[in-house]
Amino acid sequence: MEDINRRFGANLRKLREKHKLTQEQLAQLSEIDYKYIQRLEGKAPSSPSLNIIEKFAKAFKIHPSQLLKF
C-alpha cells in the first residue's frame, strides 16, 4: 500500500507543478490543509480519501481518475 501512496504523492506533485501551483496555492484551491499536501507529497505519505481526490480534481479541473494514473 505504501508504494501506491508514494506514487499518488509523486503524481500529485507532478500535476501541481504542471499547473504552476505551490502547495499553499493548491491548499487554497482544494480547501485542503497544506500540511496534508506536504505529507501526501513527502516521504511518509498517507492514503487520501475519495473526498480528497475529488477536491484535488476540482482544483486542477481534471477528472479524478487523472490523479490515479501513475
C-alpha positions as a printed Julia matrix, in Angstrom:
70×3 Matrix{Float64}:
   0.0    0.0     0.0
   2.86   2.37    0.78
   4.11   2.15   -2.82
   0.7    3.26   -4.13
   0.7    6.17   -1.68
   4.17   7.25   -2.83
   3.15   7.05   -6.48
  -0.01   9.06   -5.76
   2.09  11.69   -3.98
   4.55  11.87   -6.86
   1.69  12.25   -9.34
   0.08  14.94   -7.19
   3.36  16.87   -7.13
   3.76  16.47  -10.9
   0.25  17.82  -11.53
   0.74  20.66   -9.05
   3.99  21.7   -10.71
   2.46  21.35  -14.19
  -0.24  23.81  -13.08
   2.5   26.05  -11.6
   0.99  25.93   -8.11
   2.68  25.97   -4.74
   1.44  23.62   -2.05
  -0.17  26.61   -0.36
  -1.98  27.66   -3.54
  -3.25  24.13   -4.12
  -4.38  24.04   -0.49
  -6.45  27.18   -1.04
  -7.98  25.94   -4.29
  -8.81  22.5    -2.92
  -9.71  23.6     0.63
  -7.23  21.05    2.0
  -4.63  21.95    4.61
  -1.23  22.5     3.0
   0.42  20.35    5.68
  -1.67  17.4     4.48
  -0.5   18.11    0.91
   3.09  18.17    2.2
   2.53  14.79    3.82
   0.99  13.31    0.66
   3.93  14.5    -1.43
   6.5   13.66    1.24
   8.47  10.63    2.35
   5.73   9.09    4.51
   2.51   9.67    2.55
  -0.89   8.59    3.8
  -3.85   7.28    1.81
  -6.12  10.07    0.57
  -9.87   9.51    0.75
 -12.09   9.71   -2.3
 -13.33  13.06   -0.98
  -9.78  14.41   -1.01
  -9.13  13.06   -4.5
 -12.31  14.76   -5.72
 -11.23  18.09   -4.18
  -7.85  17.89   -5.9
  -9.52  17.03   -9.21
 -11.78  20.07   -8.95
  -8.81  22.3    -8.12
  -6.9   21.01  -11.18
 -10.08  20.96  -13.31
  -9.48  17.34  -14.28
 -11.33  14.04  -13.88
 -10.47  12.3   -10.58
  -9.09   9.31  -12.49
  -6.25  11.52  -13.75
  -4.91  11.65  -10.2
  -4.65   7.86  -10.19
  -2.77   7.48  -13.48
   0.77   6.62  -12.5
